[in-house]
Structure formats: C-alpha cells, structure tokens
C-alpha cells in the first residue's frame, strides 16, 4: 500500500491542497519511497495525480469535502483530521492507531486552515 501524506516542514500540512510536498510512504516495506513536490492546487487535479503515482491512501490534516469525494471516486481512501510530525503519524498508522475525524475544510476559511 502506498500512502501520500501532505508535508509542511516535518509535519502533516493542516490543509491538504496547500502543502509544499507529499511524502509517499510504502506501508509494507515500512519506508519512505519518495518525496514529491505539490504540482499545484488546481481544484480536482490532485486525486488523479496521486492515483497516477500509485497512491492507495491519503493521510491528511484538513481536506475539502469535494476533494474527499474525488479521492473516493479514484478508489483512494482518506484519513483526515491528522496532525503532528510525519514520522509520528507513520508510526501511529503502522500501529493501527489513526482514526479519521472526517474533518472537512471550507475552501474559504482563513489562511486555508480548518475551523473547529
């Protein structure tokens, strides 16, 4: 299983589409396969782009409801509402401890972050 995690510094980016890069993590091998640049935040583009990379699962902070629907249409599972250092998130995933909050971001929220 290939997992994409939006990266900002060493942590999960709070808003999926606005991240700097994506970490591609190979779950079975338990290693990071690649770190790729975000090709740009064009609505509807990233689900297809990440599908082309072979991604099966996206672990993210906030993500718009439409983006979650588009990932589902591509057969990609999403776990959202996740924050913290990427290495910690990967470790929690491997232990089966990540739970999606289903958090939906407003595209018009301040600074692109989710509201409580």
C-alpha positions in Angstrom: 0.0 0.0 0.0 1.3 3.4 -1.0 0.4 6.3 1.3 0.6 10.0 0.5 1.0 12.5 3.3 0.9 16.2 2.6 4.1 17.7 4.1 4.9 21.1 5.6 8.3 21.2 7.2 8.5 17.9 9.1 4.8 17.8 9.9 1.4 17.0 8.3 0.2 20.1 6.4 -3.0 21.3 8.0 -4.7 21.9 4.6 -4.1 19.2 2.1 -4.1 21.1 -1.2 -1.8 23.8 0.1 1.1 21.6 1.1 4.7 22.1 -0.1 5.3 18.4 -0.9 3.9 14.9 -0.5 5.7 12.1 1.3 5.0 8.8 -0.4 5.3 6.0 2.2 5.3 2.3 1.3 3.5 0.6 4.1 4.6 -3.0 3.5 8.3 -2.1 3.2 7.9 0.4 6.1 9.9 3.1 4.3 9.5 6.4 2.5 9.5 5.7 -1.2 9.8 9.4 -2.3 9.1 13.0 -1.5 7.5 14.8 -4.4 6.6 18.5 -4.9 3.0 19.5 -4.9 2.3 20.2 -8.6 -0.2 22.9 -7.8 -3.6 23.4 -6.2 -5.9 23.2 -9.1 -9.3 22.0 -8.0 -9.9 18.3 -8.8 -6.3 17.7 -10.0 -4.5 16.1 -7.1 -6.7 13.0 -6.7 -5.9 11.9 -10.3 -2.3 13.0 -9.9 -1.8 10.9 -6.8 -3.6 8.0 -8.4 -1.1 8.1 -11.2 1.7 7.8 -8.6 0.0 4.6 -7.3 -1.3 6.0 -4.1 -3.9 3.9 -2.2 -4.4 6.1 0.9 -4.1 9.7 1.8 -3.4 10.8 5.4 -4.1 14.5 5.8 -5.0 17.3 8.2 -7.9 19.2 6.7 -9.4 18.4 3.3 -12.4 19.8 1.5 -15.5 17.7 1.1 -15.3 17.7 -2.6 -11.7 16.6 -2.6 -12.7 13.7 -0.3 -15.4 12.7 -2.8 -12.9 12.9 -5.7 -10.4 10.6 -3.9 -13.2 8.1 -3.2 -14.1 8.2 -7.0 -10.4 7.3 -7.7 -10.5 4.4 -5.2 -8.2 6.2 -2.8 -9.1 6.1 0.9 -8.6 9.2 3.1 -7.9 9.6 6.7 -8.3 13.2 7.7 -8.0 15.4 10.8 -4.5 14.1 11.4 -1.7 16.4 12.7 1.8 16.2 14.1 5.2 15.1 12.9 5.1 12.9 9.8 7.3 10.2 11.5 4.9 10.0 14.4 1.9 9.8 12.1 3.5 6.9 10.2 4.3 5.1 13.4 0.7 5.5 14.6 -0.6 4.3 11.2 1.6 1.2 11.4 0.2 0.5 14.9 -3.4 0.9 13.7 -4.0 3.9 15.8 -5.0 6.5 13.2 -8.7 7.4 13.2 -10.2 9.7 10.6 -12.3 12.5 12.1 -13.9 13.1 8.7 -12.9 16.8 9.1 -14.0 18.9 6.2 -12.3 22.2 5.4 -14.0 25.2 4.0 -12.2 26.4 0.9 -12.8 30.0 2.2 -11.6 29.5 5.7 -8.9 31.9 7.0 -5.3 31.1 5.9 -6.6 27.8 4.4 -6.9 26.1 7.8 -9.9 24.3 9.2 -12.2 25.8 11.7 -13.1 23.9 14.9 
